[in-house]
Amino acid sequence: MTCDTAFIYSNKFLDYHFHSDHPFNQKRVLLTKDLLEKSQLLTDDDIIEPRMAAEEELALFHDKAYIHAVKKASSGHLSADESMDYGIGTEDTPIFSNMHKASSCLVGGTLTAVDAVLQGKSAHALNLGGGLHHGFKRKASGFCIYNDGAIAIKYIREKYGLKVLYVDTDAHHGDGVQWAFYDDPNVCTLSIHETGRYLFPGTGHINERGVKAGHGYAFNLPIDAFTEDESFIQVYEAAFRCIADFFQPDVVLTQNGADAHLNDPLTHLCATMEVYERIPLLAHELAHKYCNGRWIALGGGGYDMWRVVPRAWGQIWSVMQTNSIQTGTLPADWQSTWQMESPVTLPDTWHDDKWMVPDIPRKADITEKNEKVMQSALKYAQNKQGNM
């Protein structure tokens, strides 16, 4: 199976840059693009330039006062008190020049991806510059200024009237998107993340299931620290299949943070590249099963930008185009291009060797705990489906 697929990219994505020591570095998008090009998987014909999101599109989710505050911060005119009120200027989300314009470009990239798919120009679309799932209606949070995923879903609902299944596999809970649609039965959110007992933002508990008409349309699977491939994949596949069958979506939107990998410096999970091979394969399968292939994928977290993110995100594009993952060695010219700049030795294969996974004495206990979490979440979905 081959599919028409759009790769949303502009060098302007690199303008979303807090400072040189900040862990969120959009250079990983460029590293991924270059890996795909050198692997003969991506050509200029596949690439669509993102448009800039209009202010009224940002306002589909964000308060206009917040947008105005971001614009003021962009030019250095936001007061300290206002910065605190809006979550801007914190250690996580510091102010940088032209942050409104840079953030609007990322949102515009996601809206460009949405239109490419929903106007029938492409079966799938990938915007690795997006996935900023922690942004709130009137507050920045967790490296995220504007929440492109939430804006895109509002845009889909308003312009196309379709039911959206949002699937978030970032190690951090997709809190901003969940709360945006907590009372909406036409948007179903599924987040698989490291438990908030150990990790920002501390939410994403199994009992967060929505309110009012949206009750039963929010699903959370908080997996334990040090979870390995087998347990992660078991939870992901069972939950995604069950919830897609329950919700019957019109379009799938996935957030693909690559920070569950054991090399990620900000999280405590122990996944390898096997997880990032299985994630897009199932998304592709279920998008074709339920949505006539309509699948929009975004980037997200991922803080080992040299060894992990380019391979993980490269597999999304490979699956979107060919329904298969890449195997074997990485292009030597990609390694030679970037090795001098990388502070770590770059990988030479698409896969990881299992020997790199440390011995986890609690592995059986972790797997059992994750399975109980999964069974509880899926039982709720199955019960609600049975009562419909």
N, C-alpha and C positions, 0 to 999 in steps of 0.2 A: 504494500500500500504506500503510495506517495500522495502528499497533500500540498496544495498551494498554501504557502505560509509566508507571513510578513515578519520581518525583523525590523523593529523600530529602533533607529539609532541616529544620534547626532553627537558631534564632539561637544556640543553645549551641555550634554549630561555631566561632563567633567567640571562644569562651573558650580555644581552643587558640592561645595568643598568648605568644610568648617575651618580646618587648619591642618598643618602638616603632621601633627601628632595625633589627630583624631582617628579613632578606629574605623569610622565609616568613610570609605574612600572609593569614589566612583571610578577610579582607574580600573577596578576589577571588571567593569563593563567593557572597557577597551581591551583588556587582556583576554576576555572571552571572545570578543569579536575577532581579534587577531588569531586566536587559536582556531576558530571556525574557518576563517579564510585560509589559513595555512594548511588546514585539514581538507581543503577543497569541498567544504560543506556550505559555504556562504559566499555569494557573489553580490556585486553591486545591484543586480536586478532584484534581489530579495529584500533590499533595504528600503524602508520608507522613512523619510525625514519627518520627525514629529512636529506638530504645530504647537503653538503656544496656547495654553488654556486661557480662555477669556475670564474676566473677573466674575461675570454672572455664572459661569460654570463652576468656578471655585465656590461660589455662594450656594450651589446646590447642596453643599454639606456645611461649609464653614460660615460662621457669622461674619457679616460685612465689617463689623468693628475689628474682628481679629485680622481679617485680610488687610484692613487699613493699617493695623499695627505692624504687620509684617512689612508692608511697604515703607512705613516710617523707619523701621529698623534697618532696612536695606540701604538707606541713605544716612544712617547714623543719627536720626532724630527721635528715637524712642527713648523715653525717660526710664530711669532705673525702676521706678514703681510700676510703670506699664509693662516693662519687661518681665517682672515677676508675675504680674497678673496673667500674662499670656504664655508663660513658660518659655520665653525666648531669652537668650543670654545666659542660660544655665551651662553647667559643665558638659552635660549631654548634648544640648542643642544650642551652641553658642551663635552669636550674631556674626554674619559675614556680609560683605558688600554684595549688593544686588541679589540678596537671597530670595526676594519675591520673584524676580524674573527667572532665576535658576530653578526654583521650586515649581513655578508655573510651567516650565518646559517639561519637567518630569510628568506632571499631571497631563499636559497636552500629549505626551507620548502614549500614555495609557488610553486617553480618549481616541487617539489616532488608531490604536490597536483595536479598540472596541468597534469603531466605524468600519475598519477594514474587514472584520469578521461579520458583523451584523448587516452590512450592506452587500455581503456576498462576494467581496473581492478576494478574500482569503478564507480558507477553512479554519486556520489557526493564526494567532499573532502573538509575538513575544516582545515585551518591553522590559528589558532587564534594568532599565533606569528607574522603574517604579517599584511598588511593593512597600511603600512607607506607611505601614499599618498602625502605627502608634499615634498618629495625629488625631486630635480631638476637634470638636466643633469650634471651640474658641481657645484652644491651647495647643502649643507644640509639646512634643514628648518623645523621648527615646530616639533621638536623631531625626525625627520626622516633623516637618513643618506643615506641609499640606498632605492630606491623606488621599492619595490618588486612587486607591482601591475603593474607598467609600464614595468619592466623587463619581468614579466610573459606574458604580452600581446605581447611584441616584440617577445618573445620566441614562443608563440602560432602562431603568424603570420609567423615566419620564419620556424618553424619545422612542423607545421600542416596545415598552410594556411587557417585557419578558421576565420570567421567574429566574432568579440567579442563585446558583449554588457556589458559595465562596469557600475554598479549601485552602487552609493556611498550614504549611508544614515548617514554618520558621521555629527555631527553638524557643523563641519568645512568644507569649500569647498574643494573638491578633486582637488586642483589646479595642483599639479605635474603631475597627470595622464592626466588631461584634456589637458594641454599644450603639453604633449608628443605626442598626436595624433590629434592635432588641425587641421591638413591638411590631415587626413587619412580617407577616406570614408569607410574603412573596420573595423573601430573601432568607436563605438558609445558610448559616455559617458553621463551619467545622474547623476547629483549631486543634492540632496535635502539637504539643509543646512540652518543654521541661516544666515540671511542677513549679508553681509559684512559691513554694516553700524556700527555694534556693535562688530564684532568678527573677529579675525584672520582667514584667511589671507587677508580679505578685498576684495576678488575677488568673482567670481561666479555670476555675474550679468546676467540678462535674455538675454541681447544682445550679450553675448559671445557664438557664435554659430558655430565657426569654420571658416577656411579660405581655399581658393583654392578648391581643390576637396573635402576637408573635411567640406565645408560650409554646415550647416544643420545637422551635426552629433554630435554636442555638445549641450547638454540641461542642463539648470540650473534652479532650482526652489528655489530662496532665500526666505525662509519663515520668518515671522516676529518674533521678540523676544516675549516670553511668549505664543507661539503657544502650544495648548493642543492636546490631542490624536485625537479627531474627525477630526480636520483640517489637522493634519499631515497625518493621514491615508487616508483621502480623496485625498490629493495631491499625495501621494505616489502611491496609487492604480491606480488612473486615468492616471498618467504620465507613470508608468511602463507598464501598459497594452497597452496604445496608442503607445508608442515608440517601444516596442517589436513587435507589429503588423506592424509598419512602417519599422523597420530595419530587421526583420526576422533573428535573430542571429543564429549562429552555436553553440555558447557556451556563458553562462552567468557567469560573474565574479563579485561577490559582495564584497564591503567593508562595514563592519558592526561595525562602531564606535558606542559605546553605551553611547554617551555623550549628547544626546538630552533629557535625563531624568532630571526631575526637581531637583533631588538631586546632579546632576553633579556640581562641584564647578567652572568649567571654562566656562560654557555657560549659556544662558538665556532662554532656551526652557522649556516647562512644560509637557513633555511626562511622561507617566507611563509605567509599564510593558506591557500594552495592545499594545503599538506600537511595542515592541520587540517580541510580539507573532505574530503580523500580518506581519511584515517584512519578516521573513523566509517562512511563509506559501505561500505568493504570489510568492516569488522567486522560490520556489519548483514547484508550479503550472505552472509557465511560462517556466521554464527550461524543464519540461516534454512536454509542448505544442509545443515549438519551437525548442528544442535542443536535443531531445531524452534523456532528463534528465541531460545533461552535465552542471553541476553547481559546480563552485569552489568558496568557501566563505573564506574571510579573516577577521581578527580582525580589529583593528583601534584604535580610541580614546576611552575614557571612563575612568574617573578619580575618580569616586566613586567605587573603586575596591572591596569593601566589600559588599555593599548592592545592587549594580546595575549590575555590569559587569558579575559576574558568572551566575546570572539568565538569563540575556539577551542573553549571548553567549550560555548558556546551551540550550535555546530554539532552536537555530539554529541546534544544533546536534540532538535534539529530532525530529524536523521536517524532517531533512535529512534522518533519519532512519525510521521514522514511519508516516510521514506526519501528525503529530498531536503535539500539545503543551502539556507541563506538567502542571498539576493543583494540587491543594491541598497543603499539608505541605511539607516543605523541610526536608531532613533527619536530625534527631536529632544528629547523630554522626558527620555530617558535621558542624553543629553549634557548638557543643562542642569542636571540633578540633580547630576551628579558633576564637571563641569568646574571648578567653583570649588575643589574639594578636590584635584583631580588636579594633580601637578607638571608634567605634560606635556599637550600638546594631544591631546584624545581623537580617535580616528578617526571619520569620518562615514559609512563604508561597511563592509559585512561583508568585502569583499575587500581585498587589498593591491595597489597599483600596482607593477608589476615594476621601475620605475625606482628604487625604494628599495634594491634589491639592489646592493651594490658590485661593481665589476668584480674578479673573482677570476682572476688570471693563471694559476693552477694548476687551473682548472676541469676541463679534459680529463684531467689526471693524477689528480685526486681522483675523478672519475667512474670511471675505469679501475680505480683501486685498490679502490673500493667494490664494483665488479662482481666483481672477483676474490675478495674476501671473501665475497660472496654465493654465487658459484659453488662455493666450497669448502664452505660450510655446507650448501648444498642438495644437493650431491653426497653428503654424508654421510647426509642424510635419505633421499635416493633409494636409496642402497645398502642402508641398513637396511631400508627398505620392501621392496626386492627380495628380501631374504633371509628375510623373515617367512613 
